[in-house]
Amino acid sequence: MAVKIRMTRTGANKDISYRLVATDGRCPRDGKHLEVVGWYDPKKTGVNFSLKMDRIEYWKSKGAQLSDTVKSLVKKANKAAKTSA
């Protein structure tokens, strides 16, 4: 089973938000998932995402692949953590 960490769409029409999930790569975008590892709201200003970095690292250690958008969010989270520390 090829695990991927990607976004699944939630919210109403014209009020879209996303959950970041670990899922089997063969499942549809909004289908069954293994675990929710965060959220992303593109319409929100300021801090518009939250990630469970420990769970993302766990899934990466098990061989999970990150989508391009999730990679950029992880990069932002790591950068924010370095500047606040």
N, CA, C and O atoms as a CHARMM CRD file, in Angstrom:
* protein
*
  340
    1    1 MET  N      0.84800  -1.17700   0.00000 PROA 1      0.00000
    2    1 MET  CA     0.00000   0.00000   0.00000 PROA 1      0.00000
    3    1 MET  C      0.89300   1.23900   0.00000 PROA 1      0.00000
    4    1 MET  O      1.76500   1.38900   0.85600 PROA 1      0.00000
    5    2 ALA  N      0.66800   2.10900  -0.95200 PROA 2      0.00000
    6    2 ALA  CA     1.43300   3.34500  -1.05500 PROA 2      0.00000
    7    2 ALA  C      0.68100   4.45800  -0.32500 PROA 2      0.00000
    8    2 ALA  O     -0.35400   4.92900  -0.79500 PROA 2      0.00000
    9    3 VAL  N      1.20700   4.87000   0.82300 PROA 3      0.00000
   10    3 VAL  CA     0.55400   5.91500   1.61500 PROA 3      0.00000
   11    3 VAL  C      0.98800   7.27700   1.09700 PROA 3      0.00000
   12    3 VAL  O      2.16300   7.50800   0.81000 PROA 3      0.00000
   13    4 LYS  N      0.01100   8.17500   0.98300 PROA 4      0.00000
   14    4 LYS  CA     0.27400   9.54300   0.56300 PROA 4      0.00000
   15    4 LYS  C     -0.33500  10.48300   1.57700 PROA 4      0.00000
   16    4 LYS  O     -1.38600  10.19900   2.15200 PROA 4      0.00000
   17    5 ILE  N      0.32600  11.59900   1.79400 PROA 5      0.00000
   18    5 ILE  CA    -0.23900  12.65600   2.62700 PROA 5      0.00000
   19    5 ILE  C     -0.66000  13.74500   1.66700 PROA 5      0.00000
   20    5 ILE  O      0.16900  14.35300   0.99100 PROA 5      0.00000
   21    6 ARG  N     -1.96300  13.98500   1.61500 PROA 6      0.00000
   22    6 ARG  CA    -2.51300  14.94900   0.67000 PROA 6      0.00000
   23    6 ARG  C     -3.73000  15.64000   1.27700 PROA 6      0.00000
   24    6 ARG  O     -4.13300  15.34500   2.40200 PROA 6      0.00000
   25    7 MET  N     -4.30900  16.56300   0.51200 PROA 7      0.00000
   26    7 MET  CA    -5.44100  17.32500   1.00800 PROA 7      0.00000
   27    7 MET  C     -6.74700  16.71300   0.52100 PROA 7      0.00000
   28    7 MET  O     -6.83300  16.18800  -0.59000 PROA 7      0.00000
   29    8 THR  N     -7.75900  16.79200   1.37600 PROA 8      0.00000
   30    8 THR  CA    -9.10400  16.40100   0.99500 PROA 8      0.00000
   31    8 THR  C    -10.00100  17.61100   1.21900 PROA 8      0.00000
   32    8 THR  O     -9.84700  18.33300   2.20400 PROA 8      0.00000
   33    9 ARG  N    -10.91400  17.82200   0.32300 PROA 9      0.00000
   34    9 ARG  CA   -11.72800  19.02700   0.34400 PROA 9      0.00000
   35    9 ARG  C    -12.87300  18.89800   1.34900 PROA 9      0.00000
   36    9 ARG  O    -13.53300  17.86100   1.42300 PROA 9      0.00000
   37   10 THR  N    -13.10000  19.96400   2.12100 PROA 10     0.00000
   38   10 THR  CA   -14.23400  20.02600   3.03400 PROA 10     0.00000
   39   10 THR  C    -14.85900  21.41200   2.90600 PROA 10     0.00000
   40   10 THR  O    -14.33100  22.26900   2.19700 PROA 10     0.00000
   41   11 GLY  N    -15.95700  21.63000   3.57300 PROA 11     0.00000
   42   11 GLY  CA   -16.60200  22.93800   3.54600 PROA 11     0.00000
   43   11 GLY  C    -17.65900  23.03200   2.46400 PROA 11     0.00000
   44   11 GLY  O    -17.79900  22.13400   1.63400 PROA 11     0.00000
   45   12 ALA  N    -18.39900  24.12800   2.48100 PROA 12     0.00000
   46   12 ALA  CA   -19.48900  24.35700   1.54700 PROA 12     0.00000
   47   12 ALA  C    -18.96700  24.99200   0.26200 PROA 12     0.00000
   48   12 ALA  O    -17.79900  25.36900   0.16800 PROA 12     0.00000
   49   13 ASN  N    -19.84800  25.10200  -0.71700 PROA 13     0.00000
   50   13 ASN  CA   -19.48100  25.79200  -1.95000 PROA 13     0.00000
   51   13 ASN  C    -19.08100  27.22600  -1.63700 PROA 13     0.00000
   52   13 ASN  O    -19.72000  27.88200  -0.81300 PROA 13     0.00000
   53   14 LYS  N    -18.04900  27.71000  -2.27400 PROA 14     0.00000
   54   14 LYS  CA   -17.50200  29.05200  -2.09900 PROA 14     0.00000
   55   14 LYS  C    -17.00800  29.31400  -0.68000 PROA 14     0.00000
   56   14 LYS  O    -16.73900  30.46500  -0.33700 PROA 14     0.00000
   57   15 ASP  N    -16.88400  28.30800   0.13400 PROA 15     0.00000
   58   15 ASP  CA   -16.29900  28.41000   1.47400 PROA 15     0.00000
   59   15 ASP  C    -15.45900  27.15300   1.70600 PROA 15     0.00000
   60   15 ASP  O    -15.70300  26.39400   2.64500 PROA 15     0.00000
   61   16 ILE  N    -14.47500  26.94600   0.84300 PROA 16     0.00000
   62   16 ILE  CA   -13.69400  25.71700   0.81900 PROA 16     0.00000
   63   16 ILE  C    -12.60200  25.74100   1.88100 PROA 16     0.00000
   64   16 ILE  O    -11.95400  26.76300   2.10500 PROA 16     0.00000
   65   17 SER  N    -12.41600  24.61600   2.51800 PROA 17     0.00000
   66   17 SER  CA   -11.26200  24.39400   3.38400 PROA 17     0.00000
   67   17 SER  C    -10.79700  22.96500   3.12800 PROA 17     0.00000
   68   17 SER  O    -11.47600  22.18600   2.45900 PROA 17     0.00000
   69   18 TYR  N     -9.65300  22.64100   3.66100 PROA 18     0.00000
   70   18 TYR  CA    -9.06800  21.33300   3.38400 PROA 18     0.00000
   71   18 TYR  C     -8.59800  20.66800   4.66700 PROA 18     0.00000
   72   18 TYR  O     -8.21100  21.34400   5.62100 PROA 18     0.00000
   73   19 ARG  N     -8.63200  19.35200   4.68600 PROA 19     0.00000
   74   19 ARG  CA    -7.99100  18.55900   5.72700 PROA 19     0.00000
   75   19 ARG  C     -6.78500  17.89100   5.08700 PROA 19     0.00000
   76   19 ARG  O     -6.84100  17.46900   3.93200 PROA 19     0.00000
   77   20 LEU  N     -5.70400  17.79600   5.83300 PROA 20     0.00000
   78   20 LEU  CA    -4.53900  17.06200   5.37600 PROA 20     0.00000
   79   20 LEU  C     -4.64600  15.66500   5.96200 PROA 20     0.00000
   80   20 LEU  O     -4.76000  15.50400   7.17700 PROA 20     0.00000
   81   21 VAL  N     -4.61000  14.66000   5.10700 PROA 21     0.00000
   82   21 VAL  CA    -4.83400  13.29700   5.54500 PROA 21     0.00000
   83   21 VAL  C     -3.75100  12.36300   5.02200 PROA 21     0.00000
   84   21 VAL  O     -3.15700  12.59300   3.96800 PROA 21     0.00000
   85   22 ALA  N     -3.51200  11.30800   5.78400 PROA 22     0.00000
   86   22 ALA  CA    -2.68800  10.19500   5.31900 PROA 22     0.00000
   87   22 ALA  C     -3.66400   9.17300   4.74900 PROA 22     0.00000
   88   22 ALA  O     -4.59700   8.74700   5.43000 PROA 22     0.00000
   89   23 THR  N     -3.44700   8.78600   3.50900 PROA 23     0.00000
   90   23 THR  CA    -4.39200   7.91000   2.83000 PROA 23     0.00000
   91   23 THR  C     -3.67300   6.97200   1.87400 PROA 23     0.00000
   92   23 THR  O     -2.53100   7.21200   1.48200 PROA 23     0.00000
   93   24 ASP  N     -4.35400   5.91300   1.51300 PROA 24     0.00000
   94   24 ASP  CA    -3.85100   5.01800   0.47200 PROA 24     0.00000
   95   24 ASP  C     -3.91400   5.77900  -0.84400 PROA 24     0.00000
   96   24 ASP  O     -4.93900   6.38700  -1.15000 PROA 24     0.00000
   97   25 GLY  N     -2.86400   5.76000  -1.61000 PROA 25     0.00000
   98   25 GLY  CA    -2.78900   6.50900  -2.85300 PROA 25     0.00000
   99   25 GLY  C     -3.82100   6.10400  -3.88900 PROA 25     0.00000
  100   25 GLY  O     -4.10800   6.87100  -4.80800 PROA 25     0.00000
  101   26 ARG  N     -4.38200   4.90600  -3.75400 PROA 26     0.00000
  102   26 ARG  CA    -5.36700   4.43000  -4.72200 PROA 26     0.00000
  103   26 ARG  C     -6.78100   4.90600  -4.41600 PROA 26     0.00000
  104   26 ARG  O     -7.66800   4.78500  -5.26100 PROA 26     0.00000
  105   27 CYS  N     -7.00400   5.44600  -3.21700 PROA 27     0.00000
  106   27 CYS  CA    -8.33400   5.92100  -2.82400 PROA 27     0.00000
  107   27 CYS  C     -8.62400   7.26600  -3.48100 PROA 27     0.00000
  108   27 CYS  O     -7.69300   8.01800  -3.77100 PROA 27     0.00000
  109   28 PRO  N     -9.90100   7.58800  -3.72300 PROA 28     0.00000
  110   28 PRO  CA   -10.23900   8.90000  -4.28400 PROA 28     0.00000
  111   28 PRO  C     -9.91200  10.03100  -3.31600 PROA 28     0.00000
  112   28 PRO  O     -9.71000   9.79900  -2.12400 PROA 28     0.00000
  113   29 ARG  N     -9.86200  11.24900  -3.83200 PROA 29     0.00000
  114   29 ARG  CA    -9.46300  12.41600  -3.04600 PROA 29     0.00000
  115   29 ARG  C    -10.27200  12.55400  -1.75500 PROA 29     0.00000
  116   29 ARG  O     -9.69100  12.77000  -0.69200 PROA 29     0.00000
  117   30 ASP  N    -11.58000  12.43500  -1.82500 PROA 30     0.00000
  118   30 ASP  CA   -12.43300  12.61400  -0.65700 PROA 30     0.00000
  119   30 ASP  C    -12.87600  11.27800  -0.06400 PROA 30     0.00000
  120   30 ASP  O    -13.85900  11.22000   0.67400 PROA 30     0.00000
  121   31 GLY  N    -12.16100  10.21900  -0.38200 PROA 31     0.00000
  122   31 GLY  CA   -12.53700   8.88600   0.08900 PROA 31     0.00000
  123   31 GLY  C    -11.96700   8.55300   1.45300 PROA 31     0.00000
  124   31 GLY  O    -11.64100   9.43400   2.25000 PROA 31     0.00000
  125   32 LYS  N    -11.85900   7.27100   1.69700 PROA 32     0.00000
  126   32 LYS  CA   -11.38200   6.76500   2.97800 PROA 32     0.00000
  127   32 LYS  C     -9.95000   7.22500   3.24400 PROA 32     0.00000
  128   32 LYS  O     -9.12500   7.28400   2.33300 PROA 32     0.00000
  129   33 HSD  N     -9.66700   7.55100   4.51200 PROA 33     0.00000
  130   33 HSD  CA    -8.31200   7.93900   4.88300 PROA 33     0.00000
  131   33 HSD  C     -7.90100   7.22700   6.16500 PROA 33     0.00000
  132   33 HSD  O     -8.74300   6.72800   6.91100 PROA 33     0.00000
  133   34 LEU  N     -6.60500   7.18900   6.40500 PROA 34     0.00000
  134   34 LEU  CA    -6.06500   6.51100   7.57800 PROA 34     0.00000
  135   34 LEU  C     -6.04500   7.42200   8.80200 PROA 34     0.00000
  136   34 LEU  O     -6.35600   6.98700   9.91100 PROA 34     0.00000
  137   35 GLU  N     -5.67800   8.68700   8.59600 PROA 35     0.00000
  138   35 GLU  CA    -5.55200   9.60700   9.71900 PROA 35     0.00000
  139   35 GLU  C     -5.57200  11.05200   9.22500 PROA 35     0.00000
  140   35 GLU  O     -5.04000  11.35700   8.15700 PROA 35     0.00000
  141   36 VAL  N     -6.18200  11.93000  10.00100 PROA 36     0.00000
  142   36 VAL  CA    -6.15900  13.37000   9.72300 PROA 36     0.00000
  143   36 VAL  C     -4.92500  13.94300  10.41600 PROA 36     0.00000
  144   36 VAL  O     -4.74800  13.76500  11.62200 PROA 36     0.00000
  145   37 VAL  N     -4.07600  14.62700   9.65700 PROA 37     0.00000
  146   37 VAL  CA    -2.82700  15.16400  10.21400 PROA 37     0.00000
  147   37 VAL  C     -2.77000  16.68800  10.19500 PROA 37     0.00000
  148   37 VAL  O     -1.73000  17.26400  10.51300 PROA 37     0.00000
  149   38 GLY  N     -3.86100  17.35100   9.83100 PROA 38     0.00000
  150   38 GLY  CA    -3.87000  18.79800   9.85900 PROA 38     0.00000
  151   38 GLY  C     -5.01500  19.38200   9.06300 PROA 38     0.00000
  152   38 GLY  O     -5.86900  18.65600   8.55400 PROA 38     0.00000
  153   39 TRP  N     -5.02600  20.72100   8.95700 PROA 39     0.00000
  154   39 TRP  CA    -6.02800  21.42300   8.16200 PROA 39     0.00000
  155   39 TRP  C     -5.39800  22.63700   7.48800 PROA 39     0.00000
  156   39 TRP  O     -4.33100  23.10600   7.88300 PROA 39     0.00000
  157   40 TYR  N     -6.09300  23.14000   6.45000 PROA 40     0.00000
  158   40 TYR  CA    -5.63700  24.31100   5.69700 PROA 40     0.00000
  159   40 TYR  C     -6.86800  25.07300   5.22400 PROA 40     0.00000
  160   40 TYR  O     -7.77400  24.48700   4.63200 PROA 40     0.00000
  161   41 ASP  N     -6.90400  26.37600   5.48400 PROA 41     0.00000
  162   41 ASP  CA    -8.01900  27.23300   5.06600 PROA 41     0.00000
  163   41 ASP  C     -7.45200  28.38900   4.24800 PROA 41     0.00000
  164   41 ASP  O     -6.94300  29.35200   4.82200 PROA 41     0.00000
  165   42 PRO  N     -7.53000  28.31400   2.91400 PROA 42     0.00000
  166   42 PRO  CA    -6.89300  29.33000   2.07600 PROA 42     0.00000
  167   42 PRO  C     -7.51800  30.71700   2.18800 PROA 42     0.00000
  168   42 PRO  O     -6.85600  31.70300   1.86200 PROA 42     0.00000
  169   43 LYS  N     -8.75800  30.82900   2.63300 PROA 43     0.00000
  170   43 LYS  CA    -9.40300  32.14000   2.72300 PROA 43     0.00000
  171   43 LYS  C     -9.05600  32.88300   4.00800 PROA 43     0.00000
  172   43 LYS  O     -9.25900  34.09400   4.09600 PROA 43     0.00000
  173   44 LYS  N     -8.54400  32.17900   4.98800 PROA 44     0.00000
  174   44 LYS  CA    -8.21900  32.78900   6.27400 PROA 44     0.00000
  175   44 LYS  C     -6.92000  33.59000   6.14600 PROA 44     0.00000
  176   44 LYS  O     -5.99600  33.17300   5.44700 PROA 44     0.00000
  177   45 THR  N     -6.85400  34.73300   6.81900 PROA 45     0.00000
  178   45 THR  CA    -5.63500  35.53100   6.79500 PROA 45     0.00000
  179   45 THR  C     -4.77500  35.18400   8.00100 PROA 45     0.00000
  180   45 THR  O     -5.26700  34.65300   8.99600 PROA 45     0.00000
  181   46 GLY  N     -3.51000  35.48400   7.90500 PROA 46     0.00000
  182   46 GLY  CA    -2.59300  35.15300   8.99700 PROA 46     0.00000
  183   46 GLY  C     -2.25500  33.68000   8.97900 PROA 46     0.00000
  184   46 GLY  O     -1.93800  33.12200   7.92800 PROA 46     0.00000
  185   47 VAL  N     -2.32100  33.04800  10.13700 PROA 47     0.00000
  186   47 VAL  CA    -2.03900  31.60500  10.23000 PROA 47     0.00000
  187   47 VAL  C     -3.25700  30.85800   9.70900 PROA 47     0.00000
  188   47 VAL  O     -4.30600  30.83900  10.35400 PROA 47     0.00000
  189   48 ASN  N     -3.11600  30.24400   8.54300 PROA 48     0.00000
  190   48 ASN  CA    -4.25800  29.59200   7.92200 PROA 48     0.00000
  191   48 ASN  C     -4.10100  28.07500   7.80400 PROA 48     0.00000
  192   48 ASN  O     -4.78700  27.43900   7.00300 PROA 48     0.00000
  193   49 PHE  N     -3.20000  27.49600   8.60100 PROA 49     0.00000
  194   49 PHE  CA    -3.04800  26.05000   8.59000 PROA 49     0.00000
  195   49 PHE  C     -2.53000  25.56800   9.93200 PROA 49     0.00000
  196   49 PHE  O     -1.96000  26.33700  10.70700 PROA 49     0.00000
  197   50 SER  N     -2.73500  24.28700  10.19500 PROA 50     0.00000
  198   50 SER  CA    -2.21600  23.64600  11.39900 PROA 50     0.00000
  199   50 SER  C     -1.81700  22.22800  11.02500 PROA 50     0.00000
  200   50 SER  O     -2.56900  21.51500  10.36200 PROA 50     0.00000
  201   51 LEU  N     -0.63200  21.82900  11.45400 PROA 51     0.00000
  202   51 LEU  CA    -0.12600  20.49700  11.11800 PROA 51     0.00000
  203   51 LEU  C      0.29200  19.75400  12.37300 PROA 51     0.00000
  204   51 LEU  O      0.81600  20.35400  13.31100 PROA 51     0.00000
  205   52 LYS  N      0.06300  18.45900  12.39000 PROA 52     0.00000
  206   52 LYS  CA     0.57800  17.59300  13.44600 PROA 52     0.00000
  207   52 LYS  C      1.90500  17.04200  12.92900 PROA 52     0.00000
  208   52 LYS  O      1.96000  15.97100  12.32400 PROA 52     0.00000
  209   53 MET  N      2.98000  17.80600  13.18400 PROA 53     0.00000
  210   53 MET  CA     4.27400  17.46500  12.60400 PROA 53     0.00000
  211   53 MET  C      4.78800  16.10700  13.07400 PROA 53     0.00000
  212   53 MET  O      5.45400  15.40800  12.31100 PROA 53     0.00000
  213   54 ASP  N      4.49100  15.71900  14.31800 PROA 54     0.00000
  214   54 ASP  CA     4.95100  14.42000  14.79700 PROA 54     0.00000
  215   54 ASP  C      4.30300  13.28400  14.00600 PROA 54     0.00000
  216   54 ASP  O      4.95900  12.28400  13.71400 PROA 54     0.00000
  217   55 ARG  N      3.03200  13.42600  13.66100 PROA 55     0.00000
  218   55 ARG  CA     2.35100  12.38700  12.87900 PROA 55     0.00000
  219   55 ARG  C      2.81000  12.39400  11.41800 PROA 55     0.00000
  220   55 ARG  O      2.90200  11.33800  10.79200 PROA 55     0.00000
  221   56 ILE  N      3.09500  13.56800  10.88100 PROA 56     0.00000
  222   56 ILE  CA     3.60100  13.64200   9.50900 PROA 56     0.00000
  223   56 ILE  C      4.96900  12.96400   9.44100 PROA 56     0.00000
  224   56 ILE  O      5.24400  12.20800   8.50900 PROA 56     0.00000
  225   57 GLU  N      5.82300  13.23500  10.42600 PROA 57     0.00000
  226   57 GLU  CA     7.13600  12.58300  10.46200 PROA 57     0.00000
  227   57 GLU  C      6.99300  11.06500  10.61600 PROA 57     0.00000
  228   57 GLU  O      7.75700  10.30700  10.01900 PROA 57     0.00000
  229   58 TYR  N      6.01700  10.62300  11.41300 PROA 58     0.00000
  230   58 TYR  CA     5.77900   9.18400  11.57400 PROA 58     0.00000
  231   58 TYR  C      5.43100   8.55700  10.22600 PROA 58     0.00000
  232   58 TYR  O      6.00200   7.53400   9.85000 PROA 58     0.00000
  233   59 TRP  N      4.49800   9.16600   9.50200 PROA 59     0.00000
  234   59 TRP  CA     4.08900   8.59200   8.22100 PROA 59     0.00000
  235   59 TRP  C      5.22000   8.65800   7.19600 PROA 59     0.00000
  236   59 TRP  O      5.36800   7.74700   6.38100 PROA 59     0.00000
  237   60 LYS  N      6.02400   9.73300   7.22900 PROA 60     0.00000
  238   60 LYS  CA     7.17500   9.80800   6.32200 PROA 60     0.00000
  239   60 LYS  C      8.17200   8.69600   6.63000 PROA 60     0.00000
  240   60 LYS  O      8.78400   8.14000   5.71900 PROA 60     0.00000
  241   61 SER  N      8.33600   8.37100   7.91600 PROA 61     0.00000
  242   61 SER  CA     9.26800   7.29600   8.28400 PROA 61     0.00000
  243   61 SER  C      8.76300   5.94100   7.80000 PROA 61     0.00000
  244   61 SER  O      9.55000   5.01500   7.60500 PROA 61     0.00000
  245   62 LYS  N      7.46100   5.82500   7.61000 PROA 62     0.00000
  246   62 LYS  CA     6.86300   4.58200   7.09200 PROA 62     0.00000
  247   62 LYS  C      6.83300   4.55800   5.56900 PROA 62     0.00000
  248   62 LYS  O      6.36200   3.58900   4.97400 PROA 62     0.00000
  249   63 GLY  N      7.34000   5.62900   4.92500 PROA 63     0.00000
  250   63 GLY  CA     7.43600   5.64100   3.46500 PROA 63     0.00000
  251   63 GLY  C      6.37300   6.45300   2.75900 PROA 63     0.00000
  252   63 GLY  O      6.23200   6.34300   1.54100 PROA 63     0.00000
  253   64 ALA  N      5.62100   7.26400   3.48200 PROA 64     0.00000
  254   64 ALA  CA     4.56600   8.06300   2.86200 PROA 64     0.00000
  255   64 ALA  C      5.15600   9.15200   1.97800 PROA 64     0.00000
  256   64 ALA  O      6.20400   9.72000   2.28400 PROA 64     0.00000
  257   65 GLN  N      4.46900   9.43200   0.88000 PROA 65     0.00000
  258   65 GLN  CA     4.85800  10.49000  -0.03500 PROA 65     0.00000
  259   65 GLN  C      3.98100  11.70600   0.22700 PROA 65     0.00000
  260   65 GLN  O      2.77900  11.55900   0.44500 PROA 65     0.00000
  261   66 LEU  N      4.56000  12.91000   0.21000 PROA 66     0.00000
  262   66 LEU  CA     3.81200  14.14900   0.41000 PROA 66     0.00000
  263   66 LEU  C      3.46100  14.76500  -0.92800 PROA 66     0.00000
  264   66 LEU  O      4.27200  14.75600  -1.85500 PROA 66     0.00000
  265   67 SER  N      2.24400  15.30600  -1.03300 PROA 67     0.00000
  266   67 SER  CA     1.88100  16.02900  -2.25000 PROA 67     0.00000
  267   67 SER  C      2.66400  17.33900  -2.27500 PROA 67     0.00000
  268   67 SER  O      3.23300  17.74000  -1.25900 PROA 67     0.00000
  269   68 ASP  N      2.69800  18.00300  -3.42100 PROA 68     0.00000
  270   68 ASP  CA     3.46500  19.24500  -3.55800 PROA 68     0.00000
  271   68 ASP  C      2.95500  20.32700  -2.61000 PROA 68     0.00000
  272   68 ASP  O      3.75200  21.03800  -1.99800 PROA 68     0.00000
  273   69 THR  N      1.63900  20.45600  -2.48600 PROA 69     0.00000
  274   69 THR  CA     1.07000  21.47800  -1.61100 PROA 69     0.00000
  275   69 THR  C      1.38700  21.18700  -0.15700 PROA 69     0.00000
  276   69 THR  O      1.70300  22.10200   0.60300 PROA 69     0.00000
  277   70 VAL  N      1.30700  19.93000   0.23900 PROA 70     0.00000
  278   70 VAL  CA     1.62000  19.55900   1.61900 PROA 70     0.00000
  279   70 VAL  C      3.10000  19.81500   1.90000 PROA 70     0.00000
  280   70 VAL  O      3.45100  20.26200   2.99200 PROA 70     0.00000
  281   71 LYS  N      3.96900  19.53700   0.93200 PROA 71     0.00000
  282   71 LYS  CA     5.39500  19.82800   1.10300 PROA 71     0.00000
  283   71 LYS  C      5.61800  21.30500   1.38600 PROA 71     0.00000
  284   71 LYS  O      6.41200  21.65700   2.25800 PROA 71     0.00000
  285   72 SER  N      4.92300  22.17100   0.65600 PROA 72     0.00000
  286   72 SER  CA     5.10300  23.61000   0.86600 PROA 72     0.00000
  287   72 SER  C      4.57100  24.03600   2.23500 PROA 72     0.00000
  288   72 SER  O      5.15100  24.92100   2.86300 PROA 72     0.00000
  289   73 LEU  N      3.48000  23.42700   2.71200 PROA 73     0.00000
  290   73 LEU  CA     2.95900  23.75300   4.04100 PROA 73     0.00000
  291   73 LEU  C      3.91000  23.28000   5.13600 PROA 73     0.00000
  292   73 LEU  O      4.09400  23.96900   6.13900 PROA 73     0.00000
  293   74 VAL  N      4.51300  22.11500   4.95000 PROA 74     0.00000
  294   74 VAL  CA     5.48300  21.60100   5.92200 PROA 74     0.00000
  295   74 VAL  C      6.70000  22.51200   5.96200 PROA 74     0.00000
  296   74 VAL  O      7.24100  22.79400   7.03100 PROA 74     0.00000
  297   75 LYS  N      7.12300  22.96800   4.79400 PROA 75     0.00000
  298   75 LYS  CA     8.26300  23.87800   4.71900 PROA 75     0.00000
  299   75 LYS  C      7.96100  25.18800   5.45400 PROA 75     0.00000
  300   75 LYS  O      8.81300  25.70000   6.18100 PROA 75     0.00000
  301   76 LYS  N      6.73800  25.73600   5.26600 PROA 76     0.00000
  302   76 LYS  CA     6.32900  26.95200   5.97600 PROA 76     0.00000
  303   76 LYS  C      6.29500  26.72500   7.47900 PROA 76     0.00000
  304   76 LYS  O      6.73400  27.58300   8.24500 PROA 76     0.00000
  305   77 ALA  N      5.77500  25.57100   7.91300 PROA 77     0.00000
  306   77 ALA  CA     5.68300  25.27200   9.34200 PROA 77     0.00000
  307   77 ALA  C      7.06900  25.16100   9.96000 PROA 77     0.00000
  308   77 ALA  O      7.29700  25.64900  11.06700 PROA 77     0.00000
  309   78 ASN  N      7.99100  24.52200   9.25500 PROA 78     0.00000
  310   78 ASN  CA     9.36000  24.40200   9.77100 PROA 78     0.00000
  311   78 ASN  C     10.03500  25.76600   9.85400 PROA 78     0.00000
  312   78 ASN  O     10.75800  26.04900  10.80900 PROA 78     0.00000
  313   79 LYS  N      9.79900  26.60400   8.86200 PROA 79     0.00000
  314   79 LYS  CA    10.38600  27.94600   8.84700 PROA 79     0.00000
  315   79 LYS  C      9.81800  28.77700  10.00100 PROA 79     0.00000
  316   79 LYS  O     10.56300  29.49900  10.66400 PROA 79     0.00000
  317   80 ALA  N      8.51500  28.68100  10.24700 PROA 80     0.00000
  318   80 ALA  CA     7.88500  29.41800  11.34700 PROA 80     0.00000
  319   80 ALA  C      8.38800  28.93700  12.69300 PROA 80     0.00000
  320   80 ALA  O      8.57100  29.73300  13.61300 PROA 80     0.00000
  321   81 ALA  N      8.61400  27.62400  12.81100 PROA 81     0.00000
  322   81 ALA  CA     9.11400  27.07100  14.07300 PROA 81     0.00000
  323   81 ALA  C     10.53400  27.55400  14.36400 PROA 81     0.00000
  324   81 ALA  O     10.88100  27.79300  15.52100 PROA 81     0.00000
  325   82 LYS  N     11.35800  27.70100  13.32400 PROA 82     0.00000
  326   82 LYS  CA    12.73700  28.16900  13.51200 PROA 82     0.00000
  327   82 LYS  C     12.78100  29.63300  13.91400 PROA 82     0.00000
  328   82 LYS  O     13.60400  30.02200  14.74200 PROA 82     0.00000
  329   83 THR  N     11.90700  30.45000  13.33900 PROA 83     0.00000
  330   83 THR  CA    11.92600  31.87200  13.66200 PROA 83     0.00000
  331   83 THR  C     11.34300  32.16200  15.03600 PROA 83     0.00000
  332   83 THR  O     11.73300  33.14100  15.67200 PROA 83     0.00000
  333   84 SER  N     10.41700  31.33300  15.50800 PROA 84     0.00000
  334   84 SER  CA     9.83400  31.55800  16.82800 PROA 84     0.00000
  335   84 SER  C     10.69600  30.97400  17.95600 PROA 84     0.00000
  336   84 SER  O     10.53300  31.33700  19.12000 PROA 84     0.00000
  337   85 ALA  N     11.60700  30.07500  17.60200 PROA 85     0.00000
  338   85 ALA  CA    12.45400  29.45300  18.63200 PROA 85     0.00000
  339   85 ALA  C     13.68800  30.25900  18.93800 PROA 85     0.00000
  340   85 ALA  O     14.49200  29.86200  19.78100 PROA 85     0.00000
